[in-house]
Structures are given as structure tokens and as C-alpha cells.
Amino acid sequence: MENGSGEYITSGKDKTLYGNTFHRNICWQRSYERAEGEEIVMALYGSLRNGLYNSRHFDLQNRSEFLGTTKVSGYALYSLGPYPGIYPSEGCSVVAEVRRFSGKQLEVAKSIDYMELFGGYHREYVDLEIENQKIRGFIYVYDEKPEAEIIGHGDWTHYLKEKELKEKT
């Protein structure tokens, strides 16, 4: 319901006309500018890391170039259950694998991009350093600050191994 000044009034915690769905769609539309150029560089910190579910699903080992592993400062890693999310946070860092997509591999990158952007994440461009080489790429950031467990060391694969060990004992 409009309040006469162009703003919409809703009940409860929801302060927007369509709530989180509206928010995520707006974030997706703002973020979804097709990546142009001959290559795309991504910093992947969760299920797209080597050996994990989405990495196998997209066959990243054979359909992208692995450039190395790095720490991306300024983000905290959160467990969202079966996958992680990151959100800006001073003093924190996230371990990420950096992959380059070029040529026919760009179609794989676009599929990943679509999955992430429609799934509640947006791109943020970051400076990456791998073996003293600086590279510009992007990382997928969760649209909203997660109300979930923060993973202090910032390494999703390490977290999964820790979790598996706890479940065995």
C-alpha cells in the first residue's frame, strides 16, 4: 500500500514492496552486466574449488586455467549450510582459487556467472596476487550479510575437512 509520498508500507520486518526477492532481483540486475573481453578471471572460494561439487559439475579442471591459490582480504567467510558465502569485513580474508576462462571456456564462465548472480550473489572486482603477480578478477559476494556461522580461517575446504572429522568423533 502506498503512503501518498511514493513509498510503500508493509507490515512486519519487511520494509520493501517485495522483500528479499525484490532486493535480490535488483542486485542481480545491477550486477549482471555480461562480462566482456577475451578472458574472465574468477576467485572461487566455495563449491567451485577443486574437487568440490560444482567444480566437478562444471569440469573446471579441464575447462579453465588454474592460476593459483590466494587470500582475498576484506571479506569474511560464512557457512550457509552446504555452501559458503562471503561478505565484506575488515580484518578478515578468504582463501580462493583463481581461474582464467578464455575462448570456448567463456561459456562455462557465463554458466557459473548466471548460477551465482541468480543465487543471491553479486560480483565485486578485486586485486589478486599469485606468486608476486597481480591480476584483476572478480569474486562472488553474498547480497546480504549472512546470519550464519563465520569461518575464522576463511578456507572452505579446510572447514569441510574439520566438519567431517568432528562428525566421525
C-alpha positions in Angstrom: 0.0 0.0 0.0 1.4 3.4 -0.9 1.6 6.1 1.8 1.0 9.1 -0.5 4.6 10.1 -0.9 5.5 7.3 -3.3 6.8 4.9 -0.6 5.2 1.6 0.0 4.2 0.5 3.5 4.3 -3.2 4.5 3.9 -4.9 7.8 6.4 -6.8 9.9 10.2 -6.7 9.3 9.8 -6.4 5.5 10.4 -2.8 4.5 10.2 -3.2 0.7 7.4 -3.9 -1.6 8.6 -7.4 -2.4 11.0 -8.1 0.4 14.2 -10.2 -0.2 13.0 -11.4 -3.6 12.8 -7.8 -4.8 16.2 -7.0 -3.3 17.9 -10.0 -4.8 16.4 -9.3 -8.3 17.6 -5.7 -8.2 21.1 -6.8 -7.1 21.1 -9.4 -9.8 20.1 -6.8 -12.5 22.7 -4.3 -11.3 25.4 -7.0 -11.2 24.5 -8.8 -14.4 26.5 -6.9 -16.9 27.8 -9.5 -19.3 31.5 -10.0 -18.8 33.1 -8.7 -22.0 36.5 -9.4 -23.4 38.6 -12.4 -24.3 39.0 -13.7 -20.8 37.4 -13.8 -17.4 39.3 -14.2 -14.1 37.4 -15.5 -11.1 38.4 -16.0 -7.5 36.5 -19.1 -6.4 36.2 -19.8 -2.6 33.4 -22.4 -2.2 31.9 -25.3 -4.0 33.7 -24.3 -7.2 37.1 -25.1 -5.6 39.0 -28.0 -7.0 37.5 -31.4 -6.1 34.2 -30.0 -4.7 30.7 -30.4 -6.1 30.3 -27.5 -8.5 33.9 -27.7 -9.6 33.3 -31.3 -10.7 29.8 -30.4 -12.2 31.4 -27.7 -14.4 34.6 -29.8 -15.0 36.7 -26.8 -14.1 39.9 -28.8 -14.0 39.6 -29.3 -17.8 37.5 -26.3 -18.8 39.5 -23.4 -17.2 43.1 -22.5 -16.4 44.1 -22.8 -12.8 46.3 -19.8 -11.9 46.9 -20.5 -8.2 45.5 -20.0 -4.8 45.4 -16.7 -2.9 43.9 -14.9 0.0 41.4 -12.2 -0.7 41.4 -9.6 2.1 38.4 -7.6 3.3 35.9 -10.4 3.3 34.6 -12.9 5.9 33.6 -16.4 5.0 30.2 -17.8 6.3 28.8 -21.3 6.3 25.3 -21.2 4.7 24.9 -25.0 5.1 26.0 -26.9 2.0 27.8 -23.9 0.5 29.5 -20.7 1.7 29.0 -17.0 1.2 31.3 -14.1 1.8 30.5 -10.6 2.9 32.8 -7.5 3.3 34.5 -7.4 6.7 37.7 -5.6 7.7 40.5 -7.7 9.1 39.2 -10.9 7.5 40.4 -12.8 4.4 39.1 -15.7 2.3 41.2 -18.4 0.6 40.3 -18.6 -3.1 41.4 -20.5 -6.2 41.9 -18.2 -9.2 40.8 -19.5 -12.6 41.0 -17.9 -16.0 38.4 -18.7 -18.7 39.1 -17.8 -22.3 38.0 -19.0 -25.8 35.4 -21.7 -25.6 35.8 -21.8 -21.8 33.9 -18.5 -21.6 30.6 -20.4 -22.0 31.5 -22.2 -18.7 32.3 -18.9 -17.0 28.9 -17.5 -18.2 27.1 -20.5 -16.8 28.8 -20.1 -13.4 28.1 -16.4 -13.5 24.4 -16.9 -14.1 24.2 -19.5 -11.3 25.9 -17.2 -8.8 24.1 -14.0 -9.7 20.7 -15.5 -9.7 21.5 -17.4 -6.5 21.8 -14.3 -4.3 25.4 -13.2 -5.0 26.9 -10.3 -6.9 30.3 -9.7 -8.5 32.9 -7.5 -6.9 36.2 -6.8 -8.7 39.3 -7.4 -6.6 43.0 -7.2 -7.0 44.5 -10.7 -6.7 48.1 -11.6 -6.1 49.5 -15.0 -7.1 53.3 -15.6 -6.7 54.1 -11.9 -6.8 51.9 -11.4 -9.9 49.0 -9.0 -9.6 45.8 -9.9 -11.5 42.4 -8.2 -11.6 39.4 -10.5 -11.3 36.1 -10.8 -9.5 34.7 -12.7 -6.6 31.1 -13.5 -5.8 29.8 -11.7 -2.7 26.6 -12.6 -0.9 23.9 -9.9 -1.4 23.1 -9.7 2.4 25.2 -10.1 5.4 24.6 -13.7 6.4 23.2 -14.5 9.8 25.3 -17.7 10.0 28.4 -19.2 11.4 31.6 -17.3 10.4 34.6 -19.4 9.4 37.5 -17.6 11.1 40.3 -19.1 9.0 38.5 -18.3 5.7 39.1 -21.6 4.0 36.0 -23.6 2.9 37.8 -26.8 2.0 39.6 -26.8 5.4 36.3 -26.1 7.1 34.7 -29.1 5.4 37.6 -31.4 6.5 37.2 -30.1 10.1 33.5 -30.7 10.0 34.0 -34.2 8.6 36.4 -35.0 11.4 34.0 -33.7 14.1 31.2 -35.9 12.7 33.4 -39.0 12.9 34.2 -38.5 16.6 
